[in-house]
Amino acid sequence: MTAKPRTRWMRLLLGVVLLAIGVSAYWQFFIRRPIGDGPAGPLVDRSKFARAWSDRPVLLIGMGDSVTAGFGASPGKSYFQRLVQNPEDEFRDLRAISLSTVFPNLRATNLAVSGSTSPQHLRTQIPKLERQPTNVLGIVVITTGGNDIIHNYGRSRPVEGAMYGATWEQAEPWITNFAARLETMLSEIRKAFPGGCHIFLANIYDPTDGVGDIQNAGLPAWSDGSRIHAEYNRIISTAAERHPDVHLVDIHSGFLGHGIHCAKFWHERHDRNDPHYWYFDNLEDPNNRGYDALRRLFLNSIANTMKPVSP
């Protein structure tokens, strides 16, 4: 073989190798979303669960959308179920750490409905809250507003409660309505617990890891989506700041780095200790590891609020 054909073959071979490397890298960092295994999310301080927090009757209520309903979780592994009691195959670090451990007189009811929006939460879930006796302490966990934003995935024109694709101008009155609606929800929940309650209100996570490139998750591009999302979270945060019995559960920060860019080691949100995807196949709900992380975020918020009874 002469030098010229050999050179052509070498160039062709090099091109094939570079193409293979490029395709592999694209798959690894832009398409593949590894889930991983084992525990996910922050550590929980076991010492805070060493004694009962209250010997009063306690009613745990779940309200909101599919995140609290547990869509996509394996049986017994939604964050709400894990708050109440540990699954049989509980991770070692959280064995015997649940609300049943610290509230010996705990009852639990989950009113959350998959696919529901904040107007539906006010209209259909709040009326199901029964007024409790004065000796009952209420613990209420809520995820609301996420479906207002992501529905109807760009498949229909934006409307209140399904605003995907809306401009900021279109969304402004719906955002104002959400703020008023949330205040009404909190007020009505409070009325159901004359003996007092604590409301643990989650903000809304971002599967784009703060980038806003929702089109890379398979949905239509949305130029004002990040701004609208941020305003919803501001309203939620402000509500928690305004009311001493409302506590923000910051799942937005907790989930950053575990969305569609989780495998990109150069991304500013990359979590090198757990570079894995915490979302379910439908993008808007967590997978099992995501629900574990949610459970830990809620547990920490509740533990930081409650104080053990005196020995």
C-alpha positions in Angstrom: 0.0 0.0 0.0 1.4 3.4 -1.0 1.8 6.2 1.5 -1.2 8.2 0.2 -3.8 5.5 0.5 -2.4 4.5 3.9 -2.8 8.2 5.0 -6.4 8.2 3.8 -7.2 5.1 5.7 -5.5 6.5 8.8 -7.5 9.7 8.5 -10.7 7.7 8.0 -10.0 5.5 11.0 -9.2 8.6 13.1 -12.5 10.2 12.0 -14.4 7.1 13.0 -12.7 7.0 16.4 -13.4 10.7 17.0 -17.0 10.3 15.9 -17.4 7.3 18.3 -15.9 9.4 21.1 -18.2 12.3 20.3 -21.3 10.2 20.2 -20.3 8.4 23.5 -19.7 11.8 25.2 -23.0 13.2 23.9 -24.8 10.2 25.3 -23.0 10.3 28.6 -23.4 14.0 29.3 -26.5 15.1 27.4 -28.8 12.1 27.1 -28.1 9.7 29.8 -29.6 10.4 33.2 -28.2 8.0 35.8 -30.5 7.3 38.8 -28.0 5.7 41.1 -28.9 3.9 44.3 -28.8 4.2 48.0 -29.9 7.2 50.1 -30.4 10.6 48.6 -30.6 14.1 50.0 -29.3 15.7 53.2 -28.4 14.0 56.4 -30.9 13.9 59.2 -29.7 14.5 62.8 -30.7 11.3 64.7 -30.3 13.0 68.0 -33.3 15.2 67.4 -35.5 12.0 67.2 -34.2 10.5 70.5 -37.2 11.8 72.5 -40.9 12.5 71.8 -41.7 15.9 70.5 -45.2 16.0 71.8 -47.5 13.7 73.7 -50.6 15.5 72.3 -52.8 13.9 69.7 -51.2 14.9 66.4 -52.8 14.9 63.0 -50.5 14.9 59.9 -52.3 16.1 56.8 -50.9 15.9 53.2 -52.3 18.4 50.7 -51.5 19.4 47.2 -50.5 17.7 44.0 -48.9 14.4 42.8 -45.6 15.2 44.7 -47.5 14.8 48.0 -49.8 12.1 46.6 -46.6 10.1 45.7 -47.1 9.5 42.0 -44.2 7.4 40.7 -43.1 6.1 44.1 -42.8 2.4 44.9 -45.4 1.2 47.5 -44.6 2.7 50.8 -41.9 5.0 49.5 -43.6 8.3 48.8 -42.3 11.2 51.0 -45.6 11.3 52.9 -45.6 7.6 53.7 -41.9 7.8 54.7 -42.6 10.7 57.0 -45.2 8.6 58.8 -43.2 5.3 59.1 -40.1 3.7 57.7 -40.4 1.2 54.9 -39.1 -2.3 55.7 -35.9 -1.8 53.7 -35.2 1.6 55.2 -31.7 3.0 54.8 -29.5 2.4 57.8 -29.1 6.1 58.7 -32.9 6.6 58.9 -34.0 3.4 60.6 -36.5 4.3 63.4 -36.6 8.0 62.3 -40.1 9.0 61.4 -42.9 11.1 62.8 -44.4 8.1 64.4 -41.2 7.9 66.5 -41.6 11.3 67.9 -45.4 11.7 67.9 -46.7 8.6 69.8 -50.3 9.7 69.2 -50.0 10.4 65.5 -52.7 10.0 62.9 -52.2 10.7 59.2 -54.4 11.6 56.3 -53.3 12.4 52.8 -55.7 14.6 50.8 -53.3 15.3 47.9 -54.4 14.4 44.4 -52.2 13.7 41.4 -52.5 16.2 38.6 -54.3 18.8 40.8 -53.6 22.5 40.6 -53.7 25.3 43.2 -57.3 26.4 42.3 -58.4 22.8 42.8 -56.5 22.6 46.1 -58.5 25.5 47.4 -61.8 24.3 45.9 -61.7 20.6 46.6 -59.1 19.7 49.3 -59.5 22.5 51.8 -63.2 21.7 52.3 -62.3 18.2 53.3 -60.4 19.5 56.4 -62.5 18.8 59.4 -62.3 21.1 62.4 -60.2 19.4 65.1 -60.6 19.4 68.9 -58.5 21.9 70.7 -56.1 19.3 72.1 -55.1 18.2 68.6 -51.8 19.6 67.0 -51.9 19.9 63.3 -48.9 19.1 61.1 -49.7 20.0 57.4 -47.3 19.3 54.5 -48.1 20.9 51.1 -46.8 21.0 47.6 -48.8 23.4 45.4 -48.3 25.5 42.3 -46.1 23.2 40.3 -48.9 22.0 38.0 -50.2 25.6 37.5 -46.8 26.1 35.8 -46.1 22.9 33.9 -49.6 22.0 32.6 -50.6 21.6 29.8 -47.0 21.0 28.6 -47.5 23.4 25.7 -50.2 21.3 24.1 -52.9 23.9 24.5 -53.1 27.7 24.9 -52.1 29.0 28.3 -54.8 29.5 30.9 -54.9 30.0 34.6 -54.0 26.7 36.3 -52.3 25.4 33.1 -50.1 28.3 32.0 -47.2 26.5 30.2 -46.0 28.8 27.4 -47.5 32.0 28.7 -45.8 35.3 28.4 -45.1 37.3 31.5 -47.9 39.7 30.7 -50.4 36.8 30.3 -49.3 35.2 33.6 -49.2 38.3 35.8 -52.9 38.2 36.8 -52.7 34.5 37.4 -49.6 35.0 39.6 -51.5 37.6 41.6 -54.4 35.2 42.0 -52.0 32.5 43.2 -50.7 34.7 45.9 -54.2 35.5 47.1 -55.3 31.9 46.8 -52.3 30.7 48.9 -53.1 33.1 51.7 -56.7 31.8 51.7 -55.5 28.2 51.8 -53.2 28.9 54.8 -56.0 30.8 56.6 -58.5 28.0 56.1 -56.0 25.3 57.2 -55.4 27.3 60.4 -59.1 27.5 61.1 -59.3 23.7 61.1 -56.8 23.5 64.0 -57.9 25.7 66.9 -55.4 24.0 69.1 -52.6 25.1 66.8 -50.8 23.8 63.7 -47.5 24.0 61.8 -47.7 24.2 58.0 -44.7 23.0 56.0 -45.0 24.6 52.6 -42.6 23.4 49.8 -41.5 25.6 47.0 -41.3 24.3 43.4 -38.2 22.5 42.1 -36.7 22.9 38.7 -35.8 19.9 36.6 -33.6 22.1 34.3 -31.2 22.7 37.3 -31.6 26.5 37.0 -30.8 26.7 33.3 -34.4 27.1 32.0 -33.8 25.0 28.9 -37.0 23.0 29.3 -36.8 22.2 25.6 -33.9 19.8 26.4 -36.3 17.9 28.6 -38.6 17.3 25.6 -41.1 20.1 26.1 -41.5 23.2 24.0 -39.1 26.1 24.7 -40.6 28.7 27.0 -38.8 32.1 27.2 -40.7 33.4 30.3 -41.0 30.1 32.1 -38.1 30.7 34.5 -39.3 34.1 35.4 -42.8 32.9 36.2 -41.4 29.9 38.1 -39.2 32.2 40.2 -42.2 34.5 41.0 -44.2 31.5 42.2 -41.4 30.6 44.5 -41.0 34.1 45.7 -44.7 34.1 46.7 -44.3 30.8 48.5 -41.2 32.1 50.4 -42.9 35.4 51.3 -45.9 33.5 52.7 -43.6 31.5 54.9 -41.8 34.6 56.1 -45.1 36.4 56.9 -46.6 33.7 59.1 -44.8 32.2 62.1 -46.7 28.9 61.8 -45.8 28.5 58.1 -42.3 27.0 57.3 -40.6 26.9 54.0 -39.3 23.5 52.8 -36.8 24.5 50.1 -37.0 21.6 47.7 -35.9 24.0 44.9 -32.4 24.3 46.2 -32.4 20.7 47.5 -33.0 19.3 44.0 -30.6 21.5 42.0 -28.0 19.4 40.3 -30.3 16.4 40.1 -32.3 17.4 37.0 -31.6 17.0 33.3 -28.0 18.3 33.7 -27.0 16.0 36.6 -24.3 14.2 34.6 -22.5 17.3 33.4 -19.4 17.6 35.7 -18.7 21.1 34.5 -22.2 22.4 35.4 -22.2 24.9 38.3 -24.9 22.8 40.1 -23.2 19.5 39.6 -23.2 17.4 42.8 -20.0 15.2 42.5 -21.1 13.2 45.6 -24.4 12.2 44.0 -24.4 13.1 40.3 -27.8 11.4 39.7 -31.3 12.1 38.4 -34.0 12.4 41.1 -37.0 12.8 38.8 -39.5 10.2 37.5 -40.1 9.4 33.8 -42.8 12.2 33.5 -40.3 14.9 34.6 -42.6 16.6 37.1 -42.5 14.0 39.9 -39.6 12.5 41.8 -38.3 9.0 41.5 -37.7 6.8 44.6 -34.5 8.5 45.4 -36.1 11.9 44.8 -38.8 10.9 47.3 -36.2 9.9 49.8 -34.6 13.4 49.4 -38.0 15.0 49.8 -38.6 13.0 53.0 -35.3 14.2 54.4 -35.9 17.8 53.5 -39.4 17.7 55.2 -38.0 15.9 58.2 -35.3 18.4 58.7 -37.7 21.3 58.5 -40.1 19.7 60.9 -37.3 18.7 63.3 -35.9 22.2 63.3 -39.4 23.6 64.2 -40.5 21.1 66.9 -38.9 20.8 70.3 -38.9 17.5 72.4 -41.0 17.4 75.5 -39.1 17.8 78.7 -37.7 14.5 80.1 
